[in-house]
Amino acid sequence: MGFFSKLFGGGGDSGLEKALKEGAVIIDVRTKQEYKDGHIRGSFNIPLARIPKEVKRLKAKKKPIVLCCRSGARAGSAQSVLKNAGIECYNGGGWVSLRKKVAAARK
């Protein structure tokens, strides 16, 4: 997987796929308005700026976290914060493409 694939969530990440199949928590880090305009069913909206304040609550879920946004860039920033806090997390990239992966994992 190339640098940009890792950064923006592209490519076939088996860790991501496994996390989705095992019921990972999906966090959409876009703004409230972006989330309101469309999102993955069952996901939670925590805008990127709030992620550092939510580390304790996310850690308490004791599940992998899959992050998404519009393109994967903000999800990558959130992933860095959560990984530094010791949380298993994945950059799911853009929410539209992640939605397809979630649907496949839930079959």
N, C-alpha and C positions, 0 to 999 in steps of 0.2 A: 504494500500500500504506500502511495506517495505522500509527500509532505502535505499537500493541499487536501488530499483525501482524509488524512488523519485530523487535520485542523478543522475541516468543514463537515466531517461525518460521512463522507462518501465511502464507497467500497464495501465489501462483504465482511463486516466485523463479526466473527462468530461469538465473541463475548457479548456484543450488543444483542445479537439474535437470541442467545441463550438467556440473557437477562429478561428480554421481552417474553419469552416462552414461560419463564418462571414468575411472571407477574411483577416485573419492576414498576416502580412508581415513575410516572412520566410527568416531568416538570417543564412547562412552557415558560421561557424567560422573556417573552415579548411584553410589551406594554399591555395594560388592561384593555385598551381599545383594540389593539391588534388581536388579542385573544378573543374578545367579544365578536370580532368580525369573522372568526372561524378558528377552530381548534380540534384537537384529537379528543374524541369522547373518552371521558374518564381521566383526562389529564388535569393537572393543577396549574394555576397561573401564579408564578412568583416572579415578578419583573427582576431583571438582572441586578439592579441596584439593591434589592432586598435580600438577595441570596446570602451575603455574609451574616445578616441578622437571623436567618432561618437555619443555619448550620445545625444547631442543637436539635431542633425539631425534626430535621431531615435525618439526622443520625439516629434518632430514636425510632424511626420507622423500621430499622434493621432490614432493609431491602435495598437492592441496587436501585440507583436513580438513573433515569435516561432523560437527558436534557435536549430541548429543541427550541428553535426560534424561527426566523424567516429563512436564513441561509446557513446557519450553523456557527457563525462567528460569535454571537453572544452566548450561545450554548457552550462554545469552547472556553470562553472567559469564565462562565459559571462552573464548568468542569474543573478548571484549575483551582478555583476556590475550594470546591468540595473535596477534590483529591488531596489538597494540602491539609484538609481537616480529617483525612483518613476515611472518607466515604467512598465506597465502590460506586463509580458513576461512569456514564458513557455519553459522548456527544452523538446524539441521534440526528444531527444536521437540521435541515429545514423540516418544518412540521408537516408539509404536504407529502414529502417523500417518506417521512417516518410513519405517517398514517397508514401507508400501504404496508410497511413492514409490520406494524402492530396488527393490522387485519390478518396478515399471513400467519403471524405467531399465534393468534387467538383461534385459528381454525383447528 
